[in-house]
Amino acid sequence: MTRRLVQLFVGLWLYGATMALLVRAGMGLDPWDVFHEGLTHHLPLTFGQVVILVGALVLLVWIPLRQRPGFGTIANVVVIGLAADATLAVLPEASGPVWGTAMLVAGVVGNGMAGAMYVGAGLGPGPRDGLWTGIVRRTGASVRRVRTMLELAVLATGFLLGGTVGIGTVLYAVAIGPIVQLFLPWFEVRRVAAAEPATT
């Protein structure tokens, strides 16, 4: 459990920090962060505060979907937003296309690794992931259809609100799944100790 908790919080903090890296790269964000950034143009809140607010509101939608949050779900709502704001406070914007590209690639790869860390800890999905899994479970629709429609909806809304869409948005959409899959075996906690004989 100690390892799982440490891995959870390190993963969540890294996730928020790499979100900030993508913001500072200025080359496009993932769909949810396009939405988050768009809201910052219309609300007196920081990027991280918007991430926390949206996460909490999405968690309320879990109630009619009969989803049960885990400890990691609640931690996700708070820690990622705090990490994003802390990183944005010290990280300058990319000074040119070379630095912007480097920050973009580091942000996408780091975000994928961070996602594998907190998912691998097995202490509950993030509120946004739980939203689409809950809809799939309640409606019987395919995962691909529900997730695609949901992310297109938040992307379009975020774009209309002024969020940044660009090559980074496309790169994130294409690369994040394979990156998480690559790192997940490194971080997935396998609870098999109880089934193994004790050794001296």
Secondary structure, 3 states (H helix, E strand, C coil): CHHHHHHHHHHHHHHHHHHHHHHHHCCCCCHHHHHHHHHHCCCCCCHHHHHHHHHHHHHHHHHHHCCCCCHHHHHHHHHHHHHHHHHHHHCCCCCCHHHHHHHHHHHHHHHHHHHHHHHHCCCCCCHHHHHHHHHHHHHCCCHHHHHHHHHHHHHHHHHHCCCCCCHHHHHHHHHHHHHHHHHHHHHCCCCCHHHCCCCC
